[in-house]
Amino acid sequence: FRDYAELCFRHFGGQVRYWLTMDNPYVVAWHGYGTGRLPPGVRGGPRLGYLAAHHLLQAHAKVWHLYNDHFRPVQRGKVSIALSSHWIKPQRITEKNIKECQKSLDFVLGWFAKPIFIDGDYPESMRNNLSSLLPEFSEAEKKYIKGTADFFALSFGATLSFQLLDSHMKFQQLESISLRQLLYWINSEYNNPQIFIVENSWFVSGTTKRDDAKYIYYLKKFIMETLKAIRYDGVNVFGYTVWSLLDGFEWHRGYSIRRGLFYVDFQSHDKKLMPKSSVLFYEKVIEKNGFPPLPENQPIEGIFPCGFAWGIVDNYIQVDTTPAQFLDSSVYVWDVHHTKKLIKVDGVYASKRKHHCVDFAAIRLQISLLQEMHVTHFHFSLKWSLILPLGNLSLINHTLVHYYQCFASELLRVNITPVVALWQPMIENQELPVSLAKYGAWENTETVQAFVEYARFCFTSLGDHVKFWITMNEPSVKNLTYTAGHNLLKAHAKVWHLYDKEFRRSQKGKISIALQADWVEPACPFSRNDQEVADRILEFDIGWLAEPIFGNGDYPEVMRAWLHRINSVDLYNFHLPYFSEDEKKLIQGSYDFFALSHYTTTLVGSEKEDAVKYDHYLEVQMINDITWLHSPSRVAVVPWGLRKLLKWVKSKYGDVPVYVMANGIDDDQNMVHDKLRVYYIQNYINEALKAYTLDNVNLQGYFVYSFNDKTAPKYGLYSYVANQYEPKPSLKHYREIIDNSGFPGPETPELLCPEELASCPECHFFRTRKSLLAFISFIFVAFIVTIFFITYYSKRVERRYK
């Protein structure tokens, strides 16, 4: 090996700056001579594997000294050995598990790194565990091997680092693909060496062609982690190399996977190289020397307009209709001498009084919590199944209706506008009355008329207090058949026209539908195929219900064309119903505003990569950008997705008033500082501000999801523990944004809003109780007149006696 190396140094040394004596000696020794899994395929067992490694280290040292003594002065190059490694983390944080992790790294990376970079000998953990299996270095050999590397050459990837790692080498701990942590460990373990990442990448399926999105996002993750190790951890990384240039034969996995930047059709005659999307991505990274902040992703300063709706959402408010003690007409005697308790007197009753809103103690608590937020609007849904249990007006839950009336009136009393949804689907019976759910739910056209009658009842009962209506809140297209969606649209339109014709003039409210609208982004930004997939998913997810209402009165053409295509080619038989001309006119324009709920952004691709996340019906592959921030439930935090969505709504449906009716993230209840939700609210609202100020989106409101953890566990701005509500830090942060009307800067002009009519609770109190005010005024005037007459006649009597 020394003679071979000398030949290479003499012939190529003038052009080569960096030399690697060997690539991954661990794989050569262990699987070439121990297990026999790889060439030369010798199944010599552990003893022969350790002996081969011993000789590899000696050969490497000879070559390094050869270059150092004879070639370095002239060629001025550097020599090292490429070592591969995995990363390992403890199953549980215990001292024993941490030692086992250290042992795992010693047995793979440290096996070769410690002799070269530390002291010329094997790790202590190997010496203690392997005894006679591990060969010995003489003192002279230790000195000869120690320091025989000019930099630390690291190989980190799927095959060399993980798939060829025997399970017993993990020592019952968990392997991880965290390159950053491995770099930090190498930095700490081997005295801050200069590190050159000489091989790094992941792989995609052998069937994947040129749109290799999965490869891109692994590459992005590894390069970002390298950058973090340099900037935040002080690791001295001076080079990075992607593996590999082109698709090829992948050792024991043959042609079943690909990892090249260039695609090769192995069946073709000329084996032409074709650049993949990953080439364009890597080219951009090199051009920009990393990931510089994009101007469009930088936060901006500015404020929202006067009258902007700042809201909070609670899917279903806490309903407690337990009667107050003041409604009990029974008479009690206090047994002060014996039992010390109240004893009910049979047959004796006091006069009954009417129900008052003050009787509902639960309302006062919820209102006080809402006041703490400084929100202007509160969004909640009614329970159709409880208000009309039989699905019609034959049985009405008047107590619950009175509760909703009281809740809405109390909101108005403290200057909070109630935003009320007539129906929101839930898991059990879709939150429909049992009689409707049992007979087809929205598949049945009778549900349409039942919904209209239910809406009429709600408008009549609550319309004096509610001026902001949602017909249907977040109908899930994932769980809708095309027939159900068809009926749902007709029901919404009929309710909108009902309100418009019979209630709008007297109640002066507004009404629309609220759609769930997560953004969909092409996984490969350079791929036309991925862009087509993203456009298609947006139409199926949002356009399905939005286009008939806000567009042309019919379903998106993309949907009809796609369904026609798959019905004619495959075994599918999906029928998208047709609207009559009258129905189109009924549905088109049945809105006063565009209300949407937005939580996250999804990446989609055209190449089938992961069968579990592939939708055969729409021919779309769901992709995960592993560099994105994620919540505990793995929901991606992608603030810029909201701005793109709002721009998309404007481009498709014009200058329609838009409300973000729900936007929120789950949290880990053990996290005290609530940092994720603070970050989420801050950045999503800032993206909404960009849409308003930079893109001229007619944005009129923003609502955070959710009110509290009791009704929406892990999503609330209030935690709920031991029957107590506690504000989270994110609540205080949201309140500060509301108080500032956004993100004012030093040059932001002061927002001077005209004082609203209901600017104080006291004013609203008197306006809503005019009869009471008139009665008090009458009593006061009568009292003054009476005093006047008494005084007048008293003085006349006095004069008469005088």
Number of C-alpha atoms within 10 A of each C-alpha: 12 17 11 9 17 16 12 12 21 11 11 11 20 13 10 14 12 14 18 17 22 15 18 20 24 27 24 22 25 29 25 22 26 23 19 18 18 19 13 12 14 18 17 16 14 18 16 20 25 22 18 21 22 19 13 20 22 17 16 25 23 20 23 27 18 17 22 17 10 12 17 17 10 9 17 14 18 17 23 25 27 25 28 26 24 25 23 23 19 20 13 11 9 10 9 11 17 17 13 21 22 19 20 26 21 21 18 22 22 27 24 26 27 20 23 27 22 18 15 24 24 24 21 13 17 17 15 10 11 13 9 10 15 20 17 14 16 11 10 9 16 19 16 18 25 18 20 23 23 19 20 26 26 24 22 25 21 16 17 19 23 18 11 17 20 12 12 9 16 23 18 15 19 13 19 13 18 17 22 21 18 20 24 18 16 19 21 12 15 16 10 17 19 16 20 19 21 21 20 23 23 22 20 19 18 14 13 17 19 19 25 29 31 26 21 25 22 20 23 22 21 24 23 17 18 26 17 14 21 17 11 8 15 12 23 19 21 12 12 17 15 19 20 17 15 16 20 18 13 13 11 12 10 11 15 12 18 27 24 24 26 21 24 21 14 13 7 8 7 9 11 12 14 15 18 23 23 24 18 16 20 18 12 13 15 11 10 10 9 14 14 8 8 7 8 10 13 10 15 17 15 21 23 21 16 13 13 17 23 27 28 27 24 21 21 15 20 12 13 12 15 11 13 13 8 11 14 13 13 14 14 14 10 12 11 9 7 7 9 9 12 12 12 13 11 9 7 10 13 9 8 11 10 5 14 13 16 12 18 19 14 17 23 16 12 17 18 12 16 20 15 12 22 21 21 23 23 24 26 21 22 20 22 20 20 17 22 21 19 17 23 18 14 8 11 16 13 12 14 17 19 17 20 21 19 20 23 24 21 22 26 21 21 20 21 24 24 23 21 24 24 20 24 23 17 13 6 9 15 17 19 26 22 18 16 22 19 10 12 13 22 22 20 15 17 14 24 21 17 17 23 20 17 21 23 17 17 17 22 13 16 19 22 16 21 23 18 18 24 24 24 21 24 22 20 14 17 8 11 14 14 16 16 18 21 22 21 23 22 21 23 25 27 21 23 27 17 17 23 18 10 13 18 18 10 9 17 14 18 18 25 24 27 25 25 20 23 19 25 23 22 23 29 27 16 15 18 13 16 24 20 14 21 23 15 19 22 18 18 19 19 19 25 23 24 26 20 26 28 23 18 16 22 24 24 20 13 16 17 13 11 14 19 16 12 16 14 11 9 9 8 13 11 12 13 16 14 12 17 10 10 9 17 19 17 21 26 18 18 23 23 18 21 26 25 24 23 20 22 21 21 19 19 27 28 26 23 20 21 14 10 8 14 19 13 10 11 15 16 22 24 23 21 18 18 15 15 13 13 17 15 13 11 10 16 20 22 18 22 20 22 28 22 19 21 25 18 15 22 21 11 14 15 14 15 18 16 20 22 27 28 25 22 22 24 21 18 13 14 7 9 9 12 17 13 20 25 18 14 20 22 19 20 23 24 25 25 27 24 22 22 21 17 11 15 14 24 20 25 21 21 24 23 27 26 25 28 25 20 18 16 18 16 20 22 28 27 22 20 17 10 5 8 9 17 15 16 19 17 22 23 16 17 23 17 15 19 21 14 15 18 20 20 17 12 8 8 11 10 11 13 8 9 9 9 8 9 16 12 13 16 12 12 16 16 13 14 13 10 11 11 12 13 11 11 12 12 12 11 12 12 12 11 12 12 12 11 12 11 11 11 11 11 11 11 11 10 9 9 7 6 6
